[in-house]
Amino acid sequence: MSSEAIGPRETWHTRIGLILSMAGNAIGLGNFLRFPGRVALYGGGAYLIPYFVALTLLGLPIMWLEWSIGRYGGQYRAHWLAPMMYVVSKRRLGDKKAKIVAGIAGGLALSIAILLNAYYTNLLGWVSFWAGMSMTGKIVEVTEVKDSIGWLLQVIGNPVYNLLPWVFTLAVIGIIVAPGVSKGLERANLIMMPLLFLFAVVLLVTGLTWRTPVKPEWDSIKGFLWLWTPRFEKLGDPAAWLEGAGQIFFTLSLGIAGIIPTYASYIKREDDIALGALTTAALNEFAEVICGGTIAFTLGYAFGGVLPIGMVYVDHKSPFFLSMAVYPAFFGRLGAVGAVLGSMWYVLLWFAGVSSAIAIANVIVEMLQGFGWKRAQATAVSVLLFLVFGVFIAVEGYMTKDYSWGPSTVYLDFTDFMVGSVLLVVTALFETVVAGMFLWPEGYEEVNRGGLIRVPRALWKYVLSIIAPIYLVAMLLWLPMSTRIEDIVYQTGEPLTWLGPALAGLSAAFTVALFIVGFVLGVKSTKQFEKVAG
């Protein structure tokens, strides 16, 4: 490979901007909603054992790998996953095979980025609705769970309540992404991340100190103790170990359309990435384990006693459902104080989601820029794509809102399973196989270049190249067995029994079509790198 390096098109302006942007990339709704739900479902403190095992054997090694791929590709002005994987693999695989690698990477990146952000931003629209209800004080009118469920059903099924917050969120994403890396992404994260942590700490302290705001027996410390009390019998359940690994993917944003490599491509050649990645992971774990878990369990218990935990632990309700349909009533009962706390909670969630969504949108922008598009044009197109591929969620909600079994969310749930679960693991497996120690030994030197710490060679050679792929294959085998696809597809009843299968089929067709388009674009993107990667 040519030793001539081409400076990246843009770089991070400050070190703190890089760390907060990478942390924002990783910190999302999963930190504050999905993680507490998994803890409740798999035995409290016992779940943290497989969780931290997966962090060691999957999370950190793959995170270091993605940072390495990104910075290495960035020196050649490769700023999205397809050309990055081309320059990484060409020396060992040759030009033709490396182009196939780029095509696969392009297909995965495009399909995941568009479809995941299409439904993820819809969820952020629901979050922004409740943020608006809290900040205007209208949430004080929601004092019963049936009231908040009624509002949620309107948000899902009424275009007035779901399209406006969603379009607002998409517009904000476009405004942030369009100016570029340092002037857009970095500046936004320098605002959102400190506020997110501030709100999280305030809510955390509130949950631990304001112990019985509703009933004396609903002591928040009981929720805290439930969180950290291990139920070791759960460790005998293989699902706990594989779900722990799955949570690591969500929480660190691994395999998500190459968003970590894209952000890492803006890092200067000699800047530290070994410690930078570790710092980012530490911030994410603080947000998730310390803040997310404690807030959910202490405030949940203080407002609702054992009900919120039981709804997840016994009834297997989604923690996102709890936050959207149960928690508003808890905040509403507290009057003005509840409105303030609700504002902090939902703005925190919105910041967490937007900081991840802008990273995903940036992948599409970089892809189009690689083919000569101007950044403003590429940003507008990316937002439009999210709108086009996500509008079916609003359409489905409107079509099914008046039935006893509605409104349904087949398109959202099926896309979340296919793209937000399966393809993330496929992407990470693809990266570890192609860019692991055996095919890209230079990666070990890349991760340690300019590092203030040194990644152990054994971790890179054995954990990343052998243990991690085996773990990932086990996860892929587990996903279809642990998910009842029929429960996702057949949510709709008479007279729209055909709608659920049709929407699931549409989601699958979109996934395949976008993969094919991404494959073609990935192969074409290698043309400008044939000489520098030779």
C-alpha positions in Angstrom: 0.0 0.0 0.0 1.3 3.5 -0.8 2.9 5.2 2.1 1.6 8.6 0.8 -1.2 9.7 3.1 -3.8 12.2 2.2 -5.1 14.5 4.9 -8.7 14.0 5.9 -11.3 16.4 4.5 -12.2 17.5 8.0 -11.0 16.9 11.5 -12.3 17.3 15.0 -11.5 20.8 16.3 -10.9 19.8 19.9 -10.1 16.6 21.8 -13.1 17.1 24.1 -15.2 17.6 21.0 -14.1 14.2 19.7 -14.7 12.4 22.9 -18.1 14.0 23.5 -19.1 13.3 19.9 -18.0 9.7 20.1 -19.8 9.4 23.4 -22.9 11.0 21.9 -22.6 8.5 19.0 -22.8 5.7 21.5 -25.2 7.1 24.1 -28.7 6.7 22.9 -32.2 5.6 24.0 -30.8 2.1 24.8 -28.7 3.5 27.6 -31.7 4.9 29.5 -34.5 2.5 28.4 -33.2 -0.8 26.9 -30.5 -1.4 29.6 -32.8 -1.0 32.6 -35.4 -3.2 30.9 -32.8 -6.0 30.3 -31.6 -5.7 33.9 -35.2 -6.1 35.1 -35.9 -9.0 32.8 -32.7 -11.0 33.6 -32.3 -10.8 37.3 -31.1 -7.5 38.4 -27.4 -7.4 39.4 -26.8 -10.9 38.0 -27.3 -9.6 34.5 -24.3 -7.3 34.9 -22.0 -10.4 34.9 -22.7 -11.4 31.3 -23.0 -7.8 30.4 -19.4 -7.0 31.5 -18.1 -10.2 30.1 -19.5 -9.2 26.7 -18.1 -5.7 27.1 -14.6 -7.3 27.6 -14.8 -10.0 24.9 -16.9 -8.0 22.3 -17.4 -4.4 23.1 -13.9 -3.0 23.7 -12.1 -5.1 21.1 -14.6 -4.3 18.3 -14.7 -0.7 19.3 -10.9 -0.5 19.1 -11.1 -2.2 15.7 -13.7 0.3 14.4 -11.7 3.3 15.6 -8.7 1.8 13.8 -10.5 1.1 10.5 -11.8 4.7 10.6 -8.6 6.5 11.3 -6.7 4.3 8.8 -9.3 4.9 6.1 -9.4 8.6 6.9 -5.8 9.2 5.9 -6.9 8.3 2.3 -10.1 10.4 2.5 -12.2 7.3 2.9 -15.0 8.5 5.2 -17.5 5.7 5.0 -17.4 1.9 5.6 -17.1 0.7 2.0 -13.9 2.4 0.8 -12.5 1.9 4.3 -12.9 -1.8 4.1 -11.4 -1.7 0.6 -8.2 0.0 1.6 -8.0 -2.3 4.7 -8.4 -5.6 2.7 -6.8 -4.9 -0.7 -3.2 -5.9 0.2 -4.2 -9.4 1.5 -7.2 -10.1 -0.8 -6.3 -8.3 -4.0 -8.3 -5.7 -6.0 -11.2 -7.9 -7.1 -12.0 -9.5 -3.8 -11.4 -6.2 -2.0 -14.1 -4.6 -4.2 -16.5 -7.3 -3.2 -15.7 -6.6 0.4 -16.4 -2.9 -0.2 -19.7 -3.8 -1.9 -20.8 -5.9 1.1 -19.8 -3.1 3.5 -21.7 -0.6 1.3 -24.8 -2.7 1.3 -24.8 -3.1 5.0 -24.0 0.6 5.7 -26.7 1.9 3.4 -29.5 -0.4 4.4 -28.8 0.0 8.2 -28.3 3.8 8.1 -31.5 4.6 6.2 -33.9 2.1 7.7 -32.6 2.3 11.3 -32.7 6.1 11.3 -36.1 6.0 9.6 -37.7 4.3 12.6 -35.3 5.6 15.3 -36.2 9.2 14.4 -39.9 8.3 14.7 -39.3 7.2 18.2 -37.5 10.4 18.9 -40.6 12.2 17.6 -42.6 10.4 20.3 -40.0 11.4 22.9 -40.1 15.1 21.7 -43.9 15.0 22.1 -43.6 14.2 25.8 -40.8 16.7 26.1 -43.2 19.3 24.8 -46.0 18.2 27.1 -43.6 18.5 30.0 -42.1 21.8 29.2 -45.5 23.4 28.5 -46.8 22.0 31.8 -49.6 20.1 30.1 -48.3 16.9 31.5 -49.8 17.8 34.9 -53.2 16.9 33.3 -52.0 13.3 32.8 -52.4 11.8 36.3 -53.5 8.2 35.4 -51.8 5.6 33.4 -54.9 5.2 31.2 -54.5 8.9 30.4 -50.9 8.6 29.3 -51.7 5.4 27.3 -54.5 7.3 25.6 -52.1 10.1 24.6 -49.5 7.5 23.4 -52.1 5.9 21.2 -52.9 9.3 19.7 -49.2 9.9 19.1 -48.9 6.6 17.2 -52.2 6.9 15.3 -52.9 10.6 14.7 -50.7 12.4 12.1 -51.1 15.7 14.0 -49.4 14.2 17.0 -46.8 12.0 15.3 -45.8 13.8 12.1 -45.1 17.2 13.6 -42.7 16.1 16.3 -41.0 13.7 13.9 -40.5 16.3 11.2 -39.2 18.7 13.8 -36.6 16.1 14.9 -35.6 15.5 11.3 -35.2 19.2 10.7 -33.0 19.6 13.7 -30.8 16.6 12.5 -30.4 18.3 9.1 -29.5 21.6 10.7 -26.8 19.9 12.8 -25.3 17.8 10.1 -25.3 20.2 7.2 -22.5 22.6 8.5 -19.9 19.8 8.7 -17.9 18.0 11.3 -16.5 20.8 13.6 -19.1 23.4 12.9 -22.1 21.1 13.1 -21.6 17.7 14.7 -19.0 18.8 17.2 -20.7 22.0 18.3 -24.0 20.2 18.8 -22.5 17.5 20.9 -20.6 20.1 23.0 -24.0 21.4 23.9 -26.1 18.3 24.1 -23.7 16.0 26.0 -23.0 18.2 29.0 -26.7 19.0 29.4 -27.5 15.3 29.1 -25.1 14.4 31.9 -26.3 17.3 33.9 -29.9 16.2 33.7 -28.9 12.6 34.3 -27.1 13.5 37.5 -30.0 15.7 38.7 -32.5 12.9 38.1 -30.1 10.4 39.7 -29.7 12.5 42.8 -33.5 13.1 42.9 -34.2 9.4 42.7 -31.8 8.6 45.6 -32.8 11.5 47.9 -36.5 12.3 47.2 -37.4 8.8 48.2 -41.2 8.7 48.8 -42.9 11.5 46.7 -46.1 9.5 46.3 -46.5 6.9 49.0 -44.4 6.1 52.1 -44.0 2.4 51.1 -42.8 3.4 47.6 -39.2 4.0 48.7 -36.9 4.6 45.8 -34.0 2.9 47.7 -36.0 -0.4 47.3 -35.7 0.1 43.5 -32.0 0.8 43.8 -31.6 -2.4 45.8 -33.6 -4.4 43.3 -31.2 -3.1 40.6 -28.1 -4.3 42.4 -29.4 -7.5 44.0 -28.2 -10.5 41.9 -30.6 -13.3 41.2 -27.9 -15.9 40.3 -30.4 -18.5 39.0 -30.8 -16.3 35.9 -27.1 -17.0 35.0 -28.2 -20.5 34.0 -30.3 -19.0 31.2 -28.4 -18.7 27.9 -30.6 -15.8 27.0 -29.0 -13.7 29.7 -25.5 -14.1 28.2 -26.6 -13.5 24.7 -28.8 -10.6 25.6 -25.9 -9.1 27.5 -23.9 -9.2 24.4 -26.7 -7.7 22.4 -27.0 -4.8 24.8 -23.3 -4.1 24.3 -23.9 -3.6 20.6 -26.7 -1.2 21.2 -24.9 0.7 23.9 -21.6 1.2 22.1 -23.2 1.6 18.6 -21.1 -1.3 17.2 -21.9 -2.4 13.7 -24.3 0.5 13.1 -23.6 1.5 9.5 -20.0 2.2 10.3 -20.8 5.3 12.3 -17.8 4.8 14.6 -15.3 4.4 11.7 -16.8 7.5 10.0 -16.3 9.6 13.1 -12.8 8.1 13.6 -11.9 9.0 10.1 -11.7 12.7 11.1 -9.1 11.9 13.7 -5.6 13.1 12.9 -3.0 10.5 12.0 -0.9 10.6 15.2 -3.7 11.3 17.7 -4.4 8.7 20.3 -7.3 6.3 19.7 -6.5 3.5 22.2 -7.3 5.7 25.2 -9.9 7.8 23.3 -12.0 4.7 22.6 -11.6 3.5 26.2 -12.6 7.0 27.5 -15.7 7.0 25.2 -16.6 3.5 26.5 -16.2 4.6 30.1 -18.5 7.7 29.5 -21.1 5.4 27.9 -21.0 2.9 30.8 -21.4 5.8 33.3 -24.4 7.0 31.4 -25.9 3.5 31.1 -25.0 1.6 34.3 -24.7 4.4 36.8 -27.2 6.9 35.5 -29.6 5.0 33.3 -30.1 2.0 35.6 -30.3 4.1 38.8 -32.7 6.7 37.4 -35.0 4.0 36.0 -35.2 1.9 39.1 -35.3 4.6 41.7 -37.8 7.0 40.0 -39.8 4.1 38.8 -40.2 2.6 42.3 -40.7 6.0 43.9 -43.6 6.8 41.4 -45.1 3.4 40.9 -43.8 1.0 43.5 -43.2 -2.5 42.2 -45.5 -1.9 39.2 -42.9 -0.7 36.6 -40.4 -3.4 37.5 -43.2 -6.1 37.5 -44.4 -4.9 34.1 -41.0 -5.8 32.6 -39.9 -8.7 34.9 -43.2 -10.5 34.9 -45.3 -9.1 32.0 -42.3 -8.6 29.6 -43.5 -5.1 28.7 -41.1 -2.9 26.7 -39.2 -0.3 28.8 -39.8 2.1 26.0 -43.5 1.5 26.4 -43.1 2.3 30.1 -41.4 5.6 29.5 -43.9 6.6 26.8 -47.1 5.2 28.4 -46.6 4.9 32.1 -44.0 7.4 33.3 -46.0 10.5 32.0 -48.7 9.8 34.6 -46.1 9.5 37.3 -44.6 12.9 36.4 -48.1 14.4 36.0 -49.2 13.5 39.6 -46.3 15.6 41.0 -47.7 18.8 39.4 -45.1 21.6 38.6 -42.2 19.6 40.1 -43.2 16.6 37.9 -43.3 18.9 34.9 -39.7 20.0 35.6 -38.5 16.4 36.2 -40.4 15.2 33.1 -38.8 17.9 31.0 -35.4 16.8 32.1 -36.2 13.1 31.5 -37.6 13.5 28.0 -35.1 16.2 26.9 -32.3 13.9 28.1 -33.8 11.0 26.0 -34.1 13.3 23.0 -30.5 14.5 23.3 -29.4 10.9 23.6 -31.3 9.9 20.5 -30.4 12.9 18.4 -26.7 12.6 19.2 -26.9 9.0 17.7 -29.2 9.9 14.8 -26.8 12.7 13.5 -24.0 10.2 13.4 -26.1 7.8 11.3 -27.2 10.7 9.0 -23.6 11.7 8.6 -22.7 8.3 7.1 -25.2 8.9 4.2 -23.8 12.4 3.8 -20.3 11.2 3.5 -21.4 8.5 1.1 -22.9 11.0 -1.2 -20.1 13.5 -0.8 -17.7 10.7 -2.0 -19.6 10.9 -5.3 -19.3 14.6 -5.6 -22.4 15.9 -3.8 -22.2 19.1 -1.8 -22.7 18.6 1.9 -25.9 20.7 2.1 -27.4 18.7 -0.8 -26.4 15.4 0.7 -27.8 16.3 4.1 -31.2 17.3 2.5 -31.3 14.0 0.6 -30.4 12.0 3.7 -33.3 13.6 5.7 -35.7 13.0 2.8 -34.7 9.3 2.7 -35.5 9.0 6.4 -38.8 10.6 5.8 -39.7 8.4 2.9 -38.7 5.1 4.5 -40.1 6.1 7.9 -43.5 7.5 6.9 -45.0 4.0 6.8 -44.9 4.0 10.6 -47.3 6.9 10.7 -49.4 5.5 7.9 -49.8 2.1 9.7 -50.7 3.9 13.0 -53.4 5.9 11.2 -54.8 2.9 9.4 -55.1 0.8 12.5 -55.9 3.4 15.3 -59.6 2.7 15.4 -59.5 -1.0 16.0 -59.5 -2.8 19.3 -56.2 -4.5 18.5 -54.6 -1.2 17.2 -52.7 0.9 16.6 -50.2 -1.6 15.3 -46.4 -1.1 14.8 -45.5 -4.0 12.5 -43.3 -2.0 10.2 -41.4 -0.5 13.0 -41.0 -3.7 15.0 -40.0 -5.9 12.0 -37.5 -3.3 10.8 -36.1 -3.0 14.2 -35.5 -6.8 14.3 -34.0 -7.2 10.8 -31.9 -4.0 10.8 -31.6 -3.0 14.4 -30.7 -6.5 15.6 -29.6 -8.9 12.9 -27.7 -6.7 10.5 -25.8 -5.0 13.3 -24.3 -8.3 14.4 -23.7 -9.3 10.7 -21.7 -6.0 10.2 -19.6 -6.6 13.3 -18.9 -10.2 12.3 -18.0 -9.0 8.8 -15.6 -6.4 10.3 -13.9 -8.8 12.7 -13.4 -11.4 9.9 -12.1 -9.0 7.2 -10.2 -6.6 9.5 -9.2 -8.9 12.3 -5.6 -9.8 13.1 -5.3 -12.5 10.5 -6.3 -10.5 7.4 -5.2 -7.0 8.7 -2.3 -7.4 11.1 -1.4 -3.7 10.5 -4.5 -2.9 12.5 -2.7 -3.7 15.7 -0.1 -1.1 15.0 -2.8 1.3 13.9 -4.7 1.2 17.1 -1.6 1.8 19.1 -0.2 4.6 16.9 0.2 7.7 19.1 -1.5 5.9 22.0 -1.0 6.9 25.6 -1.9 3.3 26.5 -1.2 0.1 24.5 -3.8 -2.4 23.6 -2.5 -5.9 24.6 -1.5 -8.0 21.5 -3.2 -11.1 22.9 -6.5 -9.2 23.1 -6.2 -8.2 19.5 -4.9 -11.5 18.2 -7.0 -14.0 20.0 -10.0 -12.2 21.5 -10.8 -10.1 18.4 -9.9 -12.7 15.8 -11.2 -15.9 17.4 -13.4 -15.4 20.5 -15.4 -12.4 19.2 -16.4 -14.1 15.9 -17.5 -17.2 17.7 -19.6 -15.0 20.1 -21.1 -13.2 17.2 -22.1 -16.4 15.3 -23.8 -17.6 18.5 -25.7 -14.3 18.7 -26.8 -14.7 15.1 -28.1 -18.2 15.7 -29.8 -17.1 18.9 -31.7 -14.1 17.4 -34.3 -16.0 15.3 -34.8 -18.5 18.2 -35.3 -15.8 20.8 -37.7 -13.6 18.7 -41.2 -14.7 17.9 -41.4 -13.3 14.4 -45.1 -14.3 14.1 -45.9 -12.0 17.1 -44.3 -9.1 15.2 -45.9 -9.8 11.8 -49.4 -10.8 12.8 -50.4 -7.8 15.0 -53.2 -6.7 12.8 -56.7 -8.3 13.0 -59.9 -8.2 11.0 -60.5 -6.5 8.6 -56.8 -5.7 8.1 -55.3 -9.2 8.6 -53.3 -8.7 5.4 -51.7 -5.4 6.5 -49.2 -6.8 9.0 -47.6 -9.4 6.6 -47.7 -6.8 3.9 -45.8 -4.2 5.9 -43.3 -6.9 7.1 -42.8 -7.9 3.5 -42.3 -4.2 2.5 -39.7 -3.8 5.2 -37.8 -6.9 4.0 -38.0 -5.7 0.4 -36.6 -2.3 1.4 -33.8 -4.0 3.2 -32.8 -6.1 0.2 -33.2 -3.3 -2.3 -31.1 -0.9 -0.2 -28.4 -3.5 0.3 -28.2 -4.0 -3.5 -28.0 -0.3 -4.1 -25.4 0.0 -1.3 -23.4 -2.9 -2.8 -23.2 -1.1 -6.2 -22.2 2.2 -4.6 -19.7 0.5 -2.4 -17.9 -1.1 -5.4 -18.0 2.2 -7.3 -16.6 4.1 -4.3 -13.3 2.1 -4.6 -12.3 3.6 -8.0 -10.7 6.7 -6.5 -8.7 4.6 -4.0 -7.2 2.1 -6.5 -3.9 3.9 -6.7 -3.5 5.1 -3.1 -4.4 1.6 -1.9 -2.2 -0.2 -4.3 
